[in-house]
């Protein structure tokens, strides 16, 4: 059998899937390792998708998506990010992961480098490597609140660096970038002639702080930095988390001017277009009642508070979650320098699945990611089984 190319063979195992699949095979386990919203999808969204199937609206759509769906994404982004966006620069994609692949496909070639947050979502690294690029992790450290530092980024820039990946609110950290930091990150990218891919999958879920999109400071934004001679921010959005549509695979890329034909060509060569029924469901989600989002936000906030109360009582350190629906907790007192192996033992012995911090990069050693999106009672019970530093 012919061998697969090294860029395929070297795609790492996703440790989140690894522990979660083990948990699904473990009877009565409490699964806190995966971010799957736990609420039923809003009825009007389901009915819109079913209506499309009932009328046999199952044909191809334009590569970039149905015009009303693109307009709805543009309106939401403009309203929440404060950036007036033309629907012609919005591409409907099959979830944020396909959007990430699409964006990187247009920006990097073999050997090009991409600055990736560490800890950061694992498919950032996986996708860059799959496309023949070189993922270069930039450290997010506890004593700086797991926030990027410009000096760390600058040390990593070479002549092959093409893209800066940003993620706020962060998966796995729950951290949120403030306006000052976001502005400086956009300035850094422009000074170094870099693209920015801004993963804003959790933009709907922040707690007592605003979500700030880098596009706000890019060329054409309301507070464009002096260095912004042309737009270079690509924003990734998804409805998977905001409306609980993880299985419908629907999201959007908001792109700078001039990329329309290139992206359309790559869409044709990869997925052609997103399923029509998913697009009509997305349209209903974006333009209909927003009760689901408000209910989910309050549930995640409540679960965050319940989880931190358990960790406080057990003396376990954690990063204060200001967004997304994850809690980043320090279990280094128990993991013995191998958190991946420890999470497997903890599942086997105590019946609780947690995502190991090393799923998100080397800087995650000793830490775990706790998903806050499920039932409160299961969350509290699962965390009550964690080992305390006091024994």
N, C-alpha and C positions, 0 to 999 in steps of 0.2 A: 504494500500500500504506500503511495506517495506520502511523504511527511508534510505536515502543516508548516507554514512559515513561522519563524521564531516569534514574530510579533503576535501571532495567535497563540502559540504554545505558552508564551510567557505571560499571558493575561492571568493575573492572580485569582485565587479563589476568593469569593466574597464571603468573609467570615460572618456577616449578618445572616446570610442565607444558610450557611453551614450550621450555626447554632439554632436557627429557627426551624429548619427541617428536622433537626434532632429533637427539638421540643415537640413538634407535631407528631413525632413517632413515640413520644413519651406520654403514657396515659396520665390524665389529670394534671398535666403541667400547667404552670402559669407563664404565659408567653409575654414578656416585657421587652422582647428583642427586636420587634419590627413595628414600624409606624403605619399601622392600618387603622384608619378612622373607624370608630365603632358604631356610628349612627346609621340608620337606614337612609338611603338616598331620598331626597325630597320627591314627593309624588309627582309634582308637575314636571320634574326633570325626567323621570322614568316614562311618563306618558308621552313626552315629546319624542323620545327615542323610539317608543313602541309605535307611535303614529307614523313615523318615517318608514318603519318596516311594513305597517299595515297598508300604506299607499304605494308600497314597492319602490320607495325612494332609495334604491340600492345601487345606483350607477356611480361612475366616476364623478369626482368633483374636480375643480381646478387644483393644480398642484398646491397652491398657497391656501386653499380652503374656500369655503363658501363666503361670499361677500358679507352677508349679515353677521356671520360669526367673527370674521376679521374685524368688522366695525365694532362689535361688542367687546372684543378683547382690547381694541384701541381705546374705547371709551373708558373701560375700567382702569386701564393703565394710566390714562391721562388724568383721571379723577384721583386715583390713589397716590400716584407718584408725582403729580404736579407737572407733568411733561405732556404738552400737546403732541399727539402722535397720529400720523397719517395711516389709515388702515391699509394702504398699499404697501406698507413696510412691515406688516404683521403676517407671519406665516403660521398657519395652524399645523401642529405637529402631533405625532402619536405619543404623547406624553413628554415630560421633561427630558427623559433619557434619550429619546430619539432626537429631540431638539438639541441636546448637548452634542450628539454625534454629528448632526447636520451643521451646527455652528463650527465645530472644530474641523470638519471636513473642508470648509471653505477657507480656513485660516492657517493651517499648518501642513507642512510637508515632512518627508522623512528626515529625522534628525533635529527638527525644530523643537524648541523647548517651551514648556508651559509651566508657569508658576502655580502650584497647587497647594491649598492650605493643608497643614498637618497639625492637628487632626482635621480631616475633611472627608466629604462623602466619597466612598471608595470608587464609584464609577468615574469620578474625575480622572483618577490615575489609570483605571482600566481602559477608558475610551482613548485617552491620549496614546497609550502604548499600542492599542489595537490599530490606530491610524499611522503607526510608525514614528510618532513623536516621542519626546523624552519628557516625562513628568519630573519636575524639580520641586520638591516639597519646601514650603517656607514655614518656619516654626511658629506655632501659636503656643505660648507658654503660660503656666499658671500664674506666675507673679506679675504678668501683664494682662491678666483677665482673659487670656486666650484671644487677644485682639492682634491683628497684624501690626508690625512695626516697619516703618518705611526703611529704616537702616538695614533690617534683615533682608527685605526685598531687594534693595539696591545692591547688596553684596552678591546676590545670586544672578543678576542680569549679565548676560553675555551677548555676543553678536547673533546667537541663534535663538534668543528669547523672543517669542512672538506674542504670547497671550498671558494675561493675568486673570486667574479664576478667583472670583469673589463669591461669597455665600453668606448672606444676611437676610433674615434670621438664619442662624447656622444649624445645620444638621451635621454633626451630632451635638453641638455644644449648647444650643439655646441662647447663644450670645447674639447681640444686635449691634450693628455699627451705628454710631452717632453721626450727625451731620459733619462735624469737623473732620473726623477720621475718613469718612467717605469722600469728602472733598479732596483731602490730601492723597488718597489712593488714586483718584482720577487724575490729579496733577502728576503724580508719579508715572502713571501709564503714558500720559502725553509726553512728558519729558523724555521717556525712554522709548518712544515710538512703539507702544504695545497696544494690542487690542485688550478689551475687557469683556469677559463673559460673566455676567452677573446672574447667579442662580437665586431667584427670588420666589422659590416654590412655597415658602411659608409667609409671604407678605401679609396675609390676612390675619396672622396670629402673632401679635406682640402684646406685652403686658406692661402698661403704664409708660411705655416709650413709643415714639413713632417709628414706622418703617421709613427708611431713607433710601431711595433708589439712586445708584450712581449716575443714571441718565439725567438726573436733575442738574448735575454739574458738567455734563458733556456739552459739546457744541450743539446749539439749538435748545438746550435746556434753560430754564428760567434763571439759574444761577451759574452759568457756564464759567469755568475757571479761565484765567487769561491764556493759558497754554493751549486751550481747546480750539485748534484751527480747523479741525474737521471731526465729525462724530466718529467714535470708535468703541462705543458701548453696545453690546448685544445683550438684551435682557431675556432671560428664560422664565416663563410662567407656566403654571400647570393648574388644572382643576382637580387633580387627584386628591390633594389635601384640603383645598378650600371648600370643595363641595362633596368630598368623599367618593370621587369617581375614579378610584385607582384602577379598576379593571376596564374602564372605557378607553383608556389611553388617549388623553386629549390635553393639549397644552398649546403654547404659542411661543414663538420667538419674535421679539420686537427688535428690528434691525436698523442700522444706519442707512442713509440714502445710498443708492448705487449698487446694492447687493441683490436686487430683486431677481434679475434673470439668472444669475449664478445660483442662488438658492433654489429657484424653480427647477433648474436643470438637475441639481443634486437630489431634490425631492423625487423627481421622475426616475432617477437611477436607483433610488433606495426603496421608498414605500409608495411612490406615485402620488398618493393622497391619503388622507385620513378617512375612515369609514363615515359615510353620510349620516347614519343613525347616531353615531357618537357626536358628530358636529351639531345635529339638531338638539340633542340632549344638552350639549354645552351652551347652545344659544339660550335655551330655557333657563339654565342655571345662571348665566350671566345677566339676563334681562328680567328674570322673574323675582319672586319674593326671596329675600335674603335671610330668612329665619334660620336656615341650617347653619350659616356662618356664625351668626350671633350665638346660637345654642352651643356650637362646638367650641367657640372661643371661651365661653364661661365654663364649660366642662373641663377644658384643658387647664384653665387657670385654677379651678378647684382641685384638680388632680395634682397640679404642681404644688399647691399649698399642702395638700394631704401628704404627698411624698416627702416634701422637705421636713414636715413635722416628724415623720418616722425617722428620717436620717439624722435630724437634730437629736432626737431622743437616744439614738444609738451611737452618737458621737462620730458619724461618718461625714467627712468633708465633701462638698459639692460646689459646683459653679452655679451661681444664682441665674436661673433661666429667665431671660427677658423676652424670649420669642420662641417660635416653633412649638413642638410638643414633645420635647425630650429634656431629660435631666442628666447631667454629666457628673458622675460621682467617683470619688477616689477610694478604691478598694486595695490600694497598694499594700496595706497592712496584712492582707490575706492572700494575695495572688502569687507571692514568691517569685516575682519577676517574669511570670508567664501568664498573663491574664487570659489569653486564648485557651490554654489548657485548664485554667481555673474555672472558666465559665462552663466548660463541659463537665467538670467534676461537680460544680454547684448544681447544674441541671440534674445530674444523675443522683446526687445525694439529697438535694432539697427540693427538687421539682420546679425550679424557677429558671427561665431563660433570660439572660441579659446579653446585650451585644458587647463583645470585648472591645476595649478601646483601640487595640491594634488593628481592628477592621478599618480604622480611619487614619492609620499612619503610625509610624514609630513613636511619635510623641504621645500616643494614647496608651502606652504601656502602663499598667496599673490602674487604669480607669475603666469604667463601664458606662454605656449609654442605656438609659432607662426610658422606654416609651411611655408617655403619659396619656395615651389616647383611648385606652380601654376602660373597663369597669373599675370604679374606685375601690370596691372591696377587694378585688383581686390584686390591684396595685399595692394596697396597704398590706395585705397578707404576704405578698411576695417579698416586699422590702423588709417586713418584720423578720424574715428568715436570714437576712444578711448578717455576716459576722461583724461584731463590734470591735473596734480597736482595743477596747478594754477587756476583751475576751468574754 
